Structure formats: structure tokens, C-alpha cells
Amino acid sequence: MRKTRNLRAALIAAGLFLLLAAPSLRADAGTETALRVPWNVTEHRMKNGMRALLLPDNSAPMVVMKVWYAVGSRDEEPGLTGVAHYLEHMMFRGTKKYGPKEFDKIIKKNGGSHNAFTSFDYTAYYERIASDRLELIIELEADRMVNLQLEKTAFDAEKNVVHEERRTRYDRPVGKFWEQFQAVAYTNHPYKNPIIGWPEDIEAITIKDMEAFYKRYYTPENAVAVLVGDFQVDEAIALLEKHFGRIPKSPTFRKRPDLAEFPQKSERRVYVRADAQLPYVAVGYHAPNWKSEDAPALVMLEAILGGGETSRLHQRLVRKDTLALGAGADYTYLSVDPMIFYLYARVAPGKKAADAEKALLEEVKKLIEKGVSEEEFRRALRNIEANTVFAMDSHYYRARLLGTAAIAGDWRLLGGYLPALRKVTPADVARVAKKYLGHGNKTTAELIPTRTSRRMSAAKNRGGR
């Protein structure tokens, strides 16, 4: 199954804000090409509370199905961090009807592929398969919603797998760097914890803990099925009702509580020393998500500051001053709770992290004081719109966007996304930069290579072994 990515990759995946569009586009008369994004989705709700979002597309005889559960690391209790991701692993270990590895064998035998992913806000399972096999994957997913077998031998074996995954991904310098950044940037919100969990918590999780978590959250009223591909809506609904509709609600299910991070009032800083080859620096600011009127302007700020090779940070730190091998920004638009607006730089050999950090902050200050030109703004907007067109070739990403938006609040957010960006002005971009990217709201992290790493790097530069 798919392994949880490091924090940087997880945040990028969680914030797929560059892809919010649909394949149907048109230009408004008298305006620069303005995209309209009609998501022709049929929403169906079953009596047990489960929702289904169906987007037909007969361009190819295949279908993507994703089942989303509104539970992720955000919902874990103290001392049980990592249980959501650990349970994702166990979901492939067999049910009462299908034994260990049978799920994988059946999907592959029918020419399909499958995987899963866990994030802060959700856990999702998906299959790609020929459209005439639709009932097969619906039946398999419905079965493991209620019939998972948690057997001790498999449970212990998978715990070792999770520990190894953590070692290979989070114990590496950059993984450790982002993990520590997140832990310092938040003080009370569960977003401070790594999705994979802290090592001590992973070790302490018991089968009883996981059974309680599974029964509480893997229930129809906490799930959304997303179908994109070649199917008839009525027939798909009938199949979903046949297999999912008869699953009863869970008596232990509880809706996720409202959570909030305490406002940050002073700058925070963390240094991470690790056996790395090169320094790394990141600056982060608490920023609102889609629920705020400022969110569209923050999307444009992300694009202008750090959205690709034409962005200000790349041009300044990579091209002009050669301070970094890479530099950019990230902002998560779709999330249950607000996250962090990130600026980052992978410091170049022979350069100092302090100089890279200074350049990052100078570019923010310059944008606030001098603003954004109309030409620069329009170029960034066109880039976002172009990315939407390329992304919409994929059934997988459309299904992912629908599920992400549904868990964050409402799948209909997708239809209003690009029109909201069209209403943003260059002045709005400078305004939100000044409002949120201030020193009191800032967390900075620096990765400091150890002496061993510096010696290895120096030897390599001299041609040593």
C-alpha cells in the first residue's frame, strides 16, 4: 500500500489548490479568457448517512473510485498519534470474507490498481479499474468498511512496517526538519503531530485501541464515496445502495469537534541539527483557509511569491543570487482547519542559511511595500488556469479534488474557486501579505548540517571519496 509521505509532500498533496477546475471551459465575450468550471456532479445521500459524489466521464472505459473517511491525524487522541495511518495499513490485511492479501490479488487479477493515503484531515482508499468491474470494487470497499479482521500476528508485523516507514522517511534530515517545524508552529492543535505518529505512540497502540478507532470512524455517516469515469449515474447509485446502503450507522460514531490554534503573538524559532549535506530554511505564518474572504488573495500571493520558476523567490534566490537550489511557497486552501503559509529555500553549496532567510524576508517586504504589478498578477493567474486544464485529463485528480473539498467543507467549493481568484486584485495580494506575513505570526526553522556532513561534502568537492 502507499506509504505516508514526508510532511512537505503531504502538505502539497493536501493543498491541491492549483488543480481546481473541470474539463468544460469557455471564454466570456469581451474578457480575457475566463474559465467557467461546471462540475456536473450528482450528489446522493443514503439513509445511513453516507454520501456519494458521481461525475460521469465516458472518454475512456474506466472508472476511479475513492472512499473517503473524515478522520485523519487531526482526530487522534493524545498518546495515540499515528493510529489513523496505522489503521490504513491494516485495512489491506483482510476481512471476514477476504483473507490476507486477497484484496490486492482480486484487484490485480481484474486489471486494476489500488492504494490509500492518510492526511491530517482524512483517510482515503481508491481503485482504478475497467468500468465493467465497478460493482467489484464497490463490494470490496463496502466489505472492509465493516468486516475488517484485526489479527495479532498481522497487527504486530504491520507495526514493524510502520516503524520502518517512519525511520526511512521522518528520520532523514529533511523529514526531521519539517516534523520539528510543524511541532513548533502549533502549540495546541493536533496539526502539530506528524501524520505517521510519534515513535512512542506507535509502539503503544494496541489492537483494542485500533478496534475502537475503526468502529468509531469507519462508518457510513462518516464516509464519502467518489466515482469519476464511465458509468451510468442511476446504475452506480443502485450498486452503492446495494452494498453500502445496508450498512448500519455506528453507535459509537461522534462528529469531529471544532478545534482552533491559539493565536501566535511572538516569533518562534527552531534549529534542527542532522547529518545533512546542505542547510535548509523555512519560514511559516498561520493563515486562514477557504472559510476566509482572504483565502483567494492568499492563493495568488503563494503563486506570485513561490509558484514555480517565474515566481519572485525562485528568480531571486535561485537565478539571481544563487543562494538556493530551490525556493518557493506553499499555501493550503482546502483543509478542515487553517494551516501554515510556507516560504522555503534549499540552500546552495557554499551559501549560508542566514543569507537565504534574509532574501526570503526581503522579497516579502518588497511585495508589501511596492505591491504587485497588473502584468505579474495576470501572469500568475494564467499559470493557475493553465494548470487546471492539464490536470483535468486525470480521473484520479478530479476524484481527489472532490473528496478533499467534501471533507474540508463542501465539494461545491470547486466550482467557485477560479471565479473567486478573478475577483482578487493586486492590491489585495499586498494587503493579505501585510496582514498575515508579520514577525509576530512567524515561525522559522533552520536545518544545520553536522560536522560529519560538512566533512563529507568538502571531501566530495575536493574529489575525495
N, C-alpha and C positions, 0 to 999 in steps of 0.2 A: 504494500500500500504506500501511498505517498507519505513522505516524512515531512514533519513541520519544518518550515524554512526558518532561517535566522530572522531576527527582528526587522532588519532593514527590508528584506524581501516580503516579510509578512505585512509590513505597513504599506508597501507598494501595492500588494495584491488587494489589501483591504480598501485602498483608496483608488479604485479604477475610474477616477473621475474624467480621464481623457477619452473614455470609450462610450460615453452615454449618448447613444443615438440609435437610429433604426435604419434599415436599408431603403426606406422610402423617403426621397429627398425632393425638394422643389425650390425654385427661386422666386421670391416675391418681385413683382414688377416694380421697377424704379428703385430697387435697393441692391446693394452688394449681395451676392449670393447668400441668402438666408435659409438656413436649414429648418425644415419642419420635421418633427420626429413622431409620426403616428405609430405608437406601439399597439398593434392590433391584437391585444391580449384579451382572452376570455378568462375571467376570474370565476372560480366555482368554489363554494364552501359546502362541506359535508355536514351532516347532522352532528357528528362527533367533534366538530370544530376545526378539522383540518382544511387547509386552503390549497387550491391548485391554480396555477397560472399557466395558461396554454397559448403558445404562439406558433401557429402553423406556418410552415415554410416547405413547399414541395420542390424546391430547387434540386434536391438530391434525396434518394430513397433511404434516408437515415434519420435517426432521432437522438437527441440528447435529453436525458432525464436527470434531474438533480433533486434530491430530497434534503431540505434544509431544516435543521433544528435550531431554535432560538436559544442556544446555550453554547457558551464558549468559556474561555478562561475568566471572563468578567463575572461569571456566575458561581465560581468556585468559593467554597468556604475557606477561611484561614486554616492552614495546615493541610489542605487538600489541593494545593495548586498542582496542575498537570493532570487532574483526573479526567477532564473533558478530552484531552488529546490521547491519553492512555486508553479511554473507552473507544475512541475512534479505531485504535489498533485492534481492540478486542472484537469489534463489530465484524471483522473478517475471519474470526476464529470458529464460526459455526453456530448453528441453531439446532433446535429440536428436530427439525425436518432435514436440514442440510448440514452434514458434518464438516469438520475442519477442512479448509481449502476447497470445499465443493462450490462455493460461490464463485471463486476465481475460475475454476475449471469449467463451470457452466457458461460463464460469460465468454471465455476464450473459445470454447467449443462452438459457440454460435457467432464467432467472428467479431465480437465486441471488445471493448476495453472499459476499464473502470478504475476509480480511485476515490480519494476522500481528502479533505483538508479541514483543519481546525484553526480558528482565529480567536480574537478577543471576544467577538460578539456571536459567533455561530459555529456549528459543525455541519458540514455538508458532504453528501455522498453522491457520486454521479456515475452514469454509464453512457457510452456511445455505442450504438448498435443499429443494425438494419431495421427499418421501420416495421417490417412484418414480425419482428421479435419484441414489439412493445409490451405485450402482456407478460412476457417472460420477466423483464426487468421490474415491472410494476409488482409482480407477485413476489419476486425475491426481496425487494425493498420492504414491502409490507410484512413479510415474514420476519425479517430481522428487527423490525420496529418492536415486536412483542415477544419473540421467541429466542432471544439471544441466550446461549449457554455459556456461563462463566465457570470454566473448569480450572481447578487449581494448577495443574501442570502447565496448561496453556497460559494462564494468568502469570505465573512466575517466569515463564520463558519470555513472554512479551514485555515484562518489566525490565528484563535484561536488555531487550532490544531498545526500549525507550531510554534507558540509561546510556547505552552506547550512542544512540542518536544525539543525546544531549552532549556527550563528550565530543563527538565529531563536529557538531555544529556550534554549540554555545561555549565550549571551552577553547575554541580558536580565538585569536586576538580580536578580530572584528566582531564576532558574535558576542564575546565577553564585553566588548566596548558598548555595543548597543543595549545589552542587557542591563549594564550598570547605569547607562544614561536614563533608561526608562524608569529604573528603580529610584533614581534621584529626582527626576522631573515630576513624579507623582508622590504625594505624601499619604493619601488615604484611599484613593480609587484603585480597584483591582487591576487597572491597566498597568500598574507598576510591576506586576508579576509577569514573568515570561510565560508564553503560551504553553511551552513544554513543561513548565513547572520547576520549582527549586528541587535540587537533588534529594534533600532530606524528606521533602513532602512526597516525592515519587516513591521513595523507599517505604514510606509509612502507609501508603494506600493499601487497603485490604479489599478482598472480594466483597465483603459486606458493604464497604464504602461505595464501591462501584455499582453494586446492585441497587442501592438506594438512589444513586445519581441517575442510573439508567431508568429506573421505574418512575422517577420524578419528572424527568425532562424528555425522555423518548416516548412521547405520547402524541396522539393526533392533533390535539388542540395547540401543541407547541411546534407543529411541523408545517412546512410549505413544500408542495411538490411543484416543480417547474418542468414543463415539457416544451422543447423547441424542435421543430422538424416536420417530417412528412407524416401527418396523421389527420384524421377527421375529428373535429372537436367533440362531437356527440359520442363517437365511439370511444375516444380517450376518456371522457368523463365516465362512461359506463364501466370501463375497466378499472378506473380509480375507485369508483364506488364499490365495485365487486370485491376488491382486495383490501383497500384502506377503509372504506366506509363502514365496515362491520367491526372495526377495532374499537373497543370502548375507551372512554376517557379514563385517565389515571386518577385514582382518589388522592394520590399524594402530590399531584402537579400543583405548582404555585407559579404565578406570574412573576417575572423578574422584577425586582424592586427598582425604584428610581435611585440613581447614585449620582453623586457630584463630587468633584475635586475641590478642595479648599482653594480659594483664590491665592495665587502666588504674589507675595508682596516684596520679595527681595531676590537678588540674583543667587543662583546656586551653581556649584562647580564640582566636577568630579574628574579625578585623574585615574586612568587605568594603565597600569604597568604590565606589559606582557611581552612574550618572546616574539615580537613582530619585526618585520623588516623595515617598515616605514610608519611614520606618525599618521594620525587621523584626527580630525577635529570636526565637531558638530555643535551647532547652536540651535536650541529649540525654544519655542514660545507656545504657551497654551492658547488655543484659538477655537472658536465655535465651529460647529459642523453645519449641516444643511438646515437646521432649525433656525438659524440666524439669517437676518436680511443681509448680513455682511459676507455670507459664505460665497456667493458668486464672485465678489470682488477679491476674496482670498484665493479663489481658483485662478483668477487672472494674475494675481500677484505671484503665485507659485510659478506660473508659466513664464512670466517676464523675468523673474529673478533666476529661476533654475530649471526651466523646462526645455532641456536639450542644448545642442551645440550653439544655437544662436542666442541663448539666454545671457543675461548680464554676468552671472557668476562664472559660467564656462568661459566666456570671452575674456573676462578679467583675470581669473586665476589660472586658467589652463593655457589660453592662447597668448595673452599679452604679457603677464608677469611670470609665467611658467612656474607658479608656486605649487600647482597641484596636477596630479594625473587625471583627476576628475573632480567636478564640483557641481552642485545642484541644490534643488529644494524639493520638498515633498509636503503635501497637504492632503489630509483625508477628508473628503466631502461627505461620504456616506459612512456613518457609524452610529451606534446607539447613543454614545456619549461623546462629547468633544475630545479631540486628541491633540497632537502637537504639530505645529508648523516647523519643519526642519530645514536648516541650511547645513551643508556638509562639504568637506573637502578631503580628498585623499592626497596627502602631502607628497610632493615630488621628492626624489632622492636629492640629498644635499640642501633641502629647503627646511625652514623652521615652521612648526605648527603655529607659533605665535604670529608669524607674518601672514599665514593663510587665514587665521582667525580675524586678524585686523582687516584684511581685504574683504572678507565676508561682511563684516560690520560696516565698512566704508561704503560698500555697494548698497546696503540697506539705507544708510544715512543719505546717500546721494539721491536715491529714489524718493525718499520722504521730502527732501529739501528742494529738489529740482523737478520732481514729477516724472510723468511718463508721456512721451510724445504720442500723437494720434497714430502715426505710422507704426511705431513699435507696438502699440496696443493692437492694432488691426492685424499685424503680422502674427502676434501670439494667438489671437482669436482664430485666424485662418488655420494655424497649425493644429489647434484643438479640433476644429471642424474636419480637417483632413484626416486626422487620426480616427475620427468616428467612422468615416467611410471605409477605411481599410479594416477596422475592427469588425465591422458588421458582416464580413464574409463568414464569420465563425458562429455556428450554432452554440458552441460551448460558451463563448463570451457573452452572447446575449442571454443565455440561461444564467450565467454567473451574475450579470448585472441585475437581472430581475430578482434573483434571490437575495443579493446584497441589499438592494433597495427595499425589498419587502421586510427583511429583518430590521433594517435601520429605521423604518417607519412606514413606507408606502411605496409600492412599485411604480405608482404614477409619478413619482419624483422624476423618473427618467424623461417623461415627455416634456416637462417644464425646464429641464436643465439648460439646454442650449439657448432657448429664448431668454432665460434669466441672465446668461452671460452677455447677450446682446444689449441688455439694459444697463450694464456696467459702463462707467466712463473712466477715462484715465485719471480723473480727479479722485474717483472712488478708490482706485488702487493705491494711490499715495495716502489717502485717508486711513484705510484699514492697516497699512504698513505702520503708520504713526500710532494707531490705536492699540495694536497687538504686539508689535515687534519692539517693545521697550525693555530697558535694562531690568526693571523690577519684575518682569514676567519672563526672564531669560534663564535658561539652564544651559551650561556649556560643559562639554566633555572633551577630554584630550587623551588620545592613546599614545603612551610613551614607550617606545621600543626599549627593551632591556639591553644591558651591555653585551650580552651574548649575541643578540640580533645585530647590534651595531658592528661588532667584530666580523660576523659572517658577511654582512653587507659590504664592509670595507675590503675584506679579502676578495670578494667576488669582483668588486670594481677594479682591484689590482690584478685580476686574472688568476687569483689563488683558487684553491679547491676547498 
